[in-house]
Structures are given as C-alpha cells and as structure tokens.
Amino acid sequence: MHLESVEPQTLAGVERTPATDAFLEKGDDANENATPKDRMPNFRNVYGFTRLYRGSCPDDIADLLKPPTSSDQNSSYVMVDDISEDSDSFASTSPSPLLMMMQPEDLSLSESERFLLNDATLWIDMRFRKEVNQSKLHTLLTQAPGGAFESIHFKDPRGLEKALSTPKQRQRRIYLGSCNPIMDSADYDEEIVSQRFYLHHHGQDLFSEESFIKYVSDNWVTPKQLENAGDSKMMLLAKTIEDRGLLGMNEAMLEHHEMMSIALQAITIHFEEWQEDQEGRPAKVLVHCTLGKDRTGNLSMLCQHIIGAADEEILRDYFLSQCIRDVALEKVKTYLGGKVDLSSYAECNKEIMRDTLAYLRGKYGSLDGYLDCIGFDHTWRQRFVKVVK
C-alpha cells in the first residue's frame, strides 16, 4: 500500500499534523531536510499524533539557560548516584524558583527548544545513565521557563498511576524584559502553573550497554562458544553484535519488555490525568533517547501500531530519522571500544523497521501479541486510543 493512498481515518481517528504530512509528501528524499540544525535534532511529532513528539538528546538546550546556583539544591531532580533500591521515593523535594523565562516571540528558539522549555508536560528519557550530561540535565529540570519538572523513575515505588496523578501547582517566572535570555529579577513576573514530569530509568537502567551484552551472551552465542573463546570472550560478543546489525539491537531493545511497557503506560496515564490544565495548556509528551531513532523509533512504532497505522506509514516515519545519520556514525565509532565495525548501526532505512516488524510477528504472532506479552494488553490499548485522539 502506498502511503499517499492511506486516508486519515485509518489512524483510528487520530488527527495528522501538517508538519508531519509535509515531511511525508516529500517522499524518500524527506530525510535531507527533515529537521533544523538545533540543540535537539531529529525532533518532530510522532506521525499520527498531535501531542506526542520524538527527538534526540536535548542536553545542549541547557546552554540557553542560566545554570542553577548553590542555593538551588532543593531541585526536582535526584542525581543518579542518589538513587538506590532502598530509596523511599525517586522524586525529591520541590524545585527552587526558575531563574528565567523566555518567550518564543522574543528569542530565536527552534521548534524543539521551544517545545521542551515551554510546552512539554511529560518528558520521557529512554537513555541510560552513561549517556546523560548530569549538569545540563539538572539545569533543564530546574530552570525550564515553562515550569520545573518533577523527576519520576520508571520503577517509582509509588507506581505510575500515583506518581503521574493530577499535576501539582507551582510557580514559574514570566519574562518581561528584552530578548537577552538571562536578565535581572526585575525583568520577571510570576504566575502559577501545573507541575511537569520527567520520567527516566537512570540508576536502575532498564536497557544499557551491559544489559545488551548480557542479552547477546544469553541468546546469540552458545555456552560452548563462550567457553572456547577464553580470554577473547568480549571480542566474540562484539563480533556477534557487528554481525547481527541494527536489527539485532532492535530485537534486544524490544525484548527488554519493562522499558517499553512502562513508557506506553506513562503516556496513557499522563494523557488521562492531564488533558488540559487550568491555563488551557494541553498535555504534550516528548520521548527521546540519544539519537532519537532506535529506542525512540521502536516505541513510536508501537504507538503508531496501536492507533491503526499501516506498516508503510510506520516505515516512512522511521526513515525520517536518517537525517541524523552523520551524527550517528560518529557515535557508533566509540561503541565497544571501536574494536568492530558498527557503521550499520547508524542507519535508519525502511528495511530495518520492516524486518523488526517481521521479527515481532514471527515470535509473537502479531504486534498485539507482543504488546499483550509485555503487559500492554487490550484494556491498556483501548485506554491509549481513547486519550490520544
């Protein structure tokens, strides 16, 4: 089926957005100009959704903000090293007042920068601990002009339903001065806004380099091969990872069921709890990893399937992330110590996602079968479709 022939109603009544349709109308060359050169490249709405967005590492957006001072230690973010299984809560005390507020009309912000700083109400970070710039993340969580973020762990002991319950009220500062992004306190006024949320799995990584290597060891090589490898065990695993390619990594990610299930549940719960706040601000969700193409791409694929997207629609949206290939090539050079050629991991072509869909159908019978297995069953999917429209 050609994408152009698919009517909007095939997406279970979920409205498409002009921005994504404009990308898709460009055909297979869309990746060349898919995203602007900004501090969070590969940013766009997930195809088929108007309030669910995807992107890459946003840490550099913190460069637009004034870093927190020593008096700002009671922040909304628990540093990774402070998180343990014995913690009573993964959320910390209330954040300090924001140091600045930027208005889109006053500053030359890209769409992605404006979205994270001012609009996102739930921010889902699928990176693992080693990928995060802690200092920049802390600045974003505490100083974002649209309101600070409360930090919630994927395995918050309160449970997602309670952790993402009706947003708290808190204060933000409204920028009243010139276009200089860092101004004196006299250039601000205050108003009350709803608390925003940052969901992460740092400190108890649900998917990481270590868990990926363990998956490879447990599933792709035999005990006899490991025994024979002796001191070259890691080289055997690295070569296996090279041979399996990006399809293999997609398999490993999707087999980390808890990460995918919790992310899907969080999106559902947040849209249920926060359809619109007292200022009329609708719920808007950002999902990202480091490059915005693999973990984010697989989660986006599952979301799109749930609302009834055709395979070709999923493939075309996935292919848009080819725009970040050059950045990805530099990243993969450092993986596994650069001992093997992982250049194929930088790709984002349609065949990779086509084969990923085939893998899920081959093992689980269908994508719904996979979703049932990870705990996002028919009841959850009905809730999801109801609130994302």
C-alpha positions as CSV (number, residue, x, y, z in Angstrom):
1,M,0.0,0.0,0.0
2,H,1.4,3.4,-0.9
3,L,1.3,5.9,1.9
4,E,-0.3,8.6,-0.2
5,S,-3.4,6.4,-0.6
6,V,-4.0,5.9,3.1
7,E,-6.8,8.1,4.4
8,P,-6.5,9.9,7.8
9,Q,-9.3,7.8,9.2
10,T,-7.1,4.7,9.0
11,L,-5.3,6.1,12.1
12,A,-8.3,5.4,14.4
13,G,-9.5,9.0,14.1
14,V,-6.2,10.4,15.3
15,E,-5.5,13.7,13.5
16,R,-2.4,14.0,11.5
17,T,-0.4,17.2,11.8
18,P,0.6,19.4,8.8
19,A,4.3,19.3,9.8
20,T,4.5,15.5,9.6
21,D,2.4,15.3,6.4
22,A,4.7,17.9,4.8
23,F,7.6,15.6,5.6
24,L,5.9,12.6,4.2
25,E,4.8,14.3,1.0
26,K,8.5,14.8,0.1
27,G,8.8,11.1,-0.5
28,D,12.0,9.2,0.1
29,D,14.1,12.3,0.0
30,A,12.4,13.8,3.1
31,N,15.3,13.0,5.3
32,E,17.5,15.6,3.7
33,N,15.7,18.5,5.3
34,A,13.7,16.7,7.9
35,T,14.9,18.7,10.9
36,P,16.6,22.0,11.6
37,K,20.1,22.3,12.9
38,D,19.3,23.0,16.5
39,R,20.1,21.7,20.0
40,M,17.8,18.7,19.7
41,P,17.9,17.4,16.2
42,N,15.6,14.7,14.8
43,F,12.7,16.4,16.5
44,R,9.1,16.0,15.2
45,N,5.7,14.8,16.2
46,V,5.2,11.1,16.1
47,Y,3.3,10.5,12.8
48,G,-0.4,10.2,13.5
49,F,-0.3,12.2,16.8
50,T,-0.7,15.9,17.5
51,R,0.5,15.8,21.1
52,L,3.2,13.1,21.1
53,Y,6.7,14.2,20.0
54,R,10.0,12.5,19.5
55,G,13.6,13.7,19.5
56,S,17.2,13.1,20.3
57,C,19.4,14.1,23.2
58,P,18.2,17.5,24.5
59,D,21.0,18.3,26.9
60,D,22.5,21.1,24.9
61,I,19.3,23.1,25.3
62,A,20.5,23.8,28.8
63,D,23.0,26.2,27.2
64,L,20.1,28.6,26.7
65,L,19.5,28.7,30.5
66,K,21.2,30.2,33.5
67,P,22.7,27.3,35.5
68,P,21.3,26.7,39.0
69,T,23.3,28.3,41.8
70,S,24.4,26.7,45.1
71,S,21.1,27.9,46.6
72,D,19.2,25.8,44.1
73,Q,20.0,22.4,45.6
74,N,16.4,21.6,46.6
75,S,15.7,20.6,43.0
76,S,13.1,18.4,41.3
77,Y,15.8,16.0,40.1
78,V,17.6,13.3,42.1
79,M,21.1,12.8,40.8
80,V,21.8,9.3,39.5
81,D,24.2,8.5,42.3
82,D,21.5,9.3,44.9
83,I,19.1,6.6,43.5
84,S,19.0,3.2,45.2
85,E,16.6,0.4,45.6
86,D,16.3,1.3,49.2
87,S,15.1,4.9,48.5
88,D,11.7,5.7,49.8
89,S,11.0,7.7,46.6
90,F,12.7,8.5,43.4
91,A,11.3,12.1,43.5
92,S,13.0,14.7,45.5
93,T,11.9,17.9,47.2
94,S,10.2,20.8,45.4
95,P,12.4,22.6,43.0
96,S,13.6,26.2,43.5
97,P,12.0,29.1,41.6
98,L,13.1,29.4,38.0
99,L,15.8,31.9,37.1
100,M,14.5,32.9,33.8
101,M,11.5,32.8,31.4
102,M,11.9,33.0,27.6
103,Q,9.0,33.8,25.3
104,P,9.1,32.3,21.8
105,E,8.5,35.7,20.1
106,D,11.4,37.2,22.0
107,L,14.1,34.6,21.3
108,S,15.2,32.8,18.3
109,L,14.3,29.3,19.6
110,S,13.9,26.3,17.3
111,E,10.7,24.4,17.5
112,S,12.3,21.6,19.6
113,E,13.9,24.1,22.0
114,R,10.6,25.9,22.5
115,F,8.8,22.7,23.0
116,L,11.0,21.3,25.7
117,L,11.5,24.6,27.5
118,N,7.8,25.8,27.5
119,D,5.4,23.2,26.2
120,A,6.2,19.6,27.2
121,T,4.2,18.3,30.2
122,L,5.7,14.8,30.3
123,W,9.3,14.2,29.2
124,I,10.3,10.5,28.8
125,D,14.0,10.0,28.7
126,M,15.0,6.5,27.5
127,R,18.7,7.0,27.8
128,F,20.8,5.0,30.2
129,R,22.9,6.7,32.9
130,K,26.2,6.9,31.0
131,E,24.6,8.8,28.1
132,V,23.4,11.7,30.3
133,N,25.2,15.0,31.0
134,Q,24.1,15.3,34.6
135,S,24.9,19.0,35.0
136,K,22.9,20.1,31.9
137,L,20.0,17.8,32.7
138,H,19.8,19.3,36.2
139,T,19.7,22.8,34.7
140,L,16.9,21.8,32.3
141,L,14.8,20.2,35.0
142,T,15.1,23.1,37.5
143,Q,15.3,26.1,35.2
144,A,13.0,25.4,32.3
145,P,10.8,28.5,31.8
146,G,7.6,26.6,31.3
147,G,7.8,25.2,34.8
148,A,10.2,22.8,36.5
149,F,9.9,19.1,36.1
150,E,9.3,16.6,38.9
151,S,11.6,13.6,38.5
152,I,10.0,10.2,38.4
153,H,11.7,6.9,38.0
154,F,10.4,4.2,35.6
155,K,10.2,2.0,38.7
156,D,8.9,4.6,41.1
157,P,7.8,2.8,44.3
158,R,4.6,4.7,44.3
159,G,3.6,3.2,41.0
160,L,3.0,5.2,37.8
161,E,-0.7,5.8,38.4
162,K,0.1,7.6,41.7
163,A,3.3,9.3,40.6
164,L,1.6,10.8,37.5
165,S,-1.6,11.7,39.2
166,T,-3.2,15.2,38.9
167,P,-0.4,17.7,38.5
168,K,0.7,19.8,41.4
169,Q,0.6,23.6,41.3
170,R,3.8,25.5,41.3
171,Q,5.3,28.9,40.3
172,R,7.1,30.0,37.2
173,R,8.6,33.3,36.1
174,I,7.3,35.2,33.1
175,Y,9.9,37.1,31.1
176,L,9.1,40.8,30.8
177,G,12.4,42.2,29.5
178,S,14.3,42.4,26.3
179,C,15.5,39.4,24.2
180,N,18.5,38.9,26.4
181,P,18.0,35.3,27.7
182,I,19.5,36.0,31.1
183,M,18.1,39.0,32.9
184,D,17.9,40.5,36.4
185,S,14.9,39.6,38.6
186,A,13.2,42.9,37.9
187,D,12.5,41.7,34.4
188,Y,10.1,38.9,35.5
189,D,6.7,38.5,36.9
190,E,5.2,35.3,38.4
191,E,2.2,33.1,37.8
192,I,1.0,29.6,38.9
193,V,1.3,26.7,36.5
194,S,1.0,22.9,36.8
195,Q,3.9,20.7,37.7
196,R,5.6,18.9,34.7
197,F,7.1,15.5,34.8
198,Y,10.4,13.9,33.8
199,L,10.3,10.1,33.6
200,H,13.7,8.3,33.5
201,H,15.3,5.0,34.4
202,H,18.8,6.3,35.5
203,G,20.4,4.4,38.3
204,Q,18.4,1.2,37.5
205,D,18.8,1.2,33.8
206,L,16.2,-1.0,32.1
207,F,18.3,-1.1,28.9
208,S,22.0,-0.3,28.8
209,E,25.3,-1.4,27.1
210,E,25.7,-4.0,29.9
211,S,22.2,-5.4,29.5
212,F,22.6,-5.5,25.7
213,I,25.8,-7.5,26.0
214,K,24.1,-9.9,28.5
215,Y,21.3,-10.4,26.0
216,V,23.8,-11.2,23.3
217,S,25.6,-13.7,25.6
218,D,22.4,-15.4,26.7
219,N,20.7,-15.5,23.3
220,W,23.1,-15.3,20.4
221,V,26.1,-17.4,21.3
222,T,26.2,-20.9,22.9
223,P,27.9,-21.8,26.2
224,K,30.4,-23.8,24.2
225,Q,31.3,-20.8,22.0
226,L,31.9,-18.7,25.2
227,E,34.0,-21.5,26.7
228,N,36.1,-21.8,23.6
229,A,36.6,-18.1,23.4
230,G,38.5,-18.0,26.7
231,D,40.1,-14.6,27.2
232,S,38.6,-13.4,23.8
233,K,35.0,-13.7,25.1
234,M,34.3,-9.9,24.7
235,M,35.7,-10.0,21.2
236,L,33.4,-12.9,20.4
237,L,30.4,-10.9,21.7
238,A,31.5,-7.7,19.9
239,K,31.8,-9.6,16.6
240,T,28.4,-11.2,17.1
241,I,26.9,-7.7,17.7
242,E,28.5,-6.5,14.5
243,D,27.1,-9.4,12.5
244,R,23.6,-9.1,13.9
245,G,23.5,-5.4,12.9
246,L,20.8,-2.9,13.9
247,L,18.0,-5.4,13.5
248,G,19.7,-7.4,16.3
249,M,19.8,-4.3,18.6
250,N,16.1,-3.6,17.8
251,E,15.4,-7.1,18.9
252,A,17.3,-6.7,22.1
253,M,15.6,-3.4,22.9
254,L,12.1,-4.8,22.3
255,E,12.9,-7.9,24.4
256,H,13.5,-5.5,27.3
257,H,9.8,-5.6,27.9
258,E,9.6,-3.5,31.0
259,M,11.1,-0.4,29.4
260,M,8.6,-0.4,26.5
261,S,5.6,-1.3,28.7
262,I,6.3,1.4,31.3
263,A,6.8,4.1,28.6
264,L,3.5,3.2,27.0
265,Q,1.6,3.1,30.3
266,A,3.1,6.5,31.2
267,I,1.9,8.1,28.0
268,T,-1.6,6.7,28.6
269,I,-1.8,7.8,32.2
270,H,-0.5,11.3,31.6
271,F,-3.0,11.9,28.8
272,E,-5.8,10.6,31.0
273,E,-4.7,12.8,34.0
274,W,-3.7,15.9,32.2
275,Q,-6.0,16.6,29.2
276,E,-5.8,20.3,29.9
277,D,-4.5,22.3,32.8
278,Q,-6.1,25.5,34.4
279,E,-4.3,27.7,31.8
280,G,-5.8,25.7,29.0
281,R,-2.4,24.1,28.3
282,P,-2.9,20.6,26.8
283,A,-0.8,17.6,27.7
284,K,2.2,17.2,25.4
285,V,4.7,14.4,25.6
286,L,8.3,14.2,24.5
287,V,10.0,10.8,24.1
288,H,13.7,10.7,23.3
289,C,16.9,8.7,23.6
290,T,20.4,9.7,22.4
291,L,19.8,9.8,18.6
292,G,16.0,9.6,18.6
293,K,16.0,6.7,16.1
294,D,16.3,3.4,17.8
295,R,14.7,3.2,21.3
296,T,12.5,6.2,20.4
297,G,11.8,4.7,16.9
298,N,10.7,1.3,18.4
299,L,8.4,3.0,20.9
300,S,7.0,5.3,18.2
301,M,6.3,2.2,16.1
302,L,4.4,0.6,18.8
303,C,2.3,3.7,19.4
304,Q,1.6,4.0,15.7
305,H,0.5,0.4,15.5
306,I,-1.9,0.8,18.4
307,I,-3.8,3.6,16.7
308,G,-4.0,1.7,13.5
309,A,-1.2,3.0,11.3
310,A,-0.3,0.9,8.3
311,D,3.2,-0.6,8.0
312,E,4.1,1.8,5.2
313,E,3.2,4.8,7.4
314,I,5.4,3.4,10.2
315,L,8.3,2.8,7.8
316,R,8.1,6.2,6.2
317,D,8.1,8.0,9.6
318,Y,11.0,5.8,10.8
319,F,13.0,6.7,7.7
320,L,12.9,10.4,8.5
321,S,15.4,9.7,11.3
322,Q,18.0,9.0,8.5
323,C,18.6,12.8,8.8
324,I,20.8,12.1,11.9
325,R,23.0,9.5,10.2
326,D,26.2,11.6,10.2
327,V,25.9,12.2,13.9
328,A,25.1,8.5,14.5
329,L,28.2,7.5,12.5
330,E,30.4,9.5,14.9
331,K,28.6,7.9,17.9
332,V,28.9,4.3,16.9
333,K,32.7,4.7,16.4
334,T,33.1,4.7,20.2
335,Y,30.8,1.7,20.8
336,L,32.6,-1.4,22.2
337,G,35.8,0.4,22.2
338,G,35.8,0.8,18.5
339,K,37.0,-2.8,18.1
340,V,34.4,-3.7,15.4
341,D,32.7,-2.0,12.5
342,L,29.3,-0.9,13.7
343,S,28.6,1.6,11.0
344,S,25.4,-0.2,10.1
345,Y,24.0,0.8,13.4
346,A,24.0,4.4,12.2
347,E,21.4,3.6,9.5
348,C,17.7,4.2,9.7
349,N,16.4,2.7,6.5
350,K,12.9,1.2,5.9
351,E,14.2,-2.4,5.6
352,I,15.4,-2.3,9.2
353,M,12.0,-1.5,10.5
354,R,10.3,-3.8,8.1
355,D,12.5,-6.7,9.4
356,T,11.8,-5.6,13.0
357,L,8.1,-5.8,12.4
358,A,8.6,-9.2,10.9
359,Y,10.6,-10.3,13.9
360,L,7.8,-9.4,16.3
361,R,5.2,-11.1,14.2
362,G,7.3,-14.2,13.8
363,K,7.9,-14.6,17.5
364,Y,4.7,-13.3,19.0
365,G,2.2,-13.9,16.2
366,S,1.3,-10.3,15.8
367,L,2.2,-6.9,17.2
368,D,-0.8,-7.1,19.5
369,G,0.6,-10.5,20.7
370,Y,3.9,-8.7,21.6
371,L,2.0,-5.9,23.4
372,D,0.0,-8.5,25.4
373,C,3.2,-10.2,26.4
374,I,4.8,-7.0,27.7
375,G,1.8,-6.1,29.8
376,F,0.2,-3.5,27.5
377,D,-2.9,-5.6,26.8
378,H,-6.2,-4.9,25.1
379,T,-7.5,-2.9,28.0
380,W,-4.4,-0.6,28.1
381,R,-4.6,-0.2,24.3
382,Q,-8.2,0.9,24.5
383,R,-7.3,3.5,27.1
384,F,-4.4,4.7,25.0
385,V,-6.5,5.2,21.8
386,K,-9.3,7.0,23.8
387,V,-7.0,9.7,25.2
388,V,-4.6,10.3,22.3
389,K,-7.3,11.3,19.9
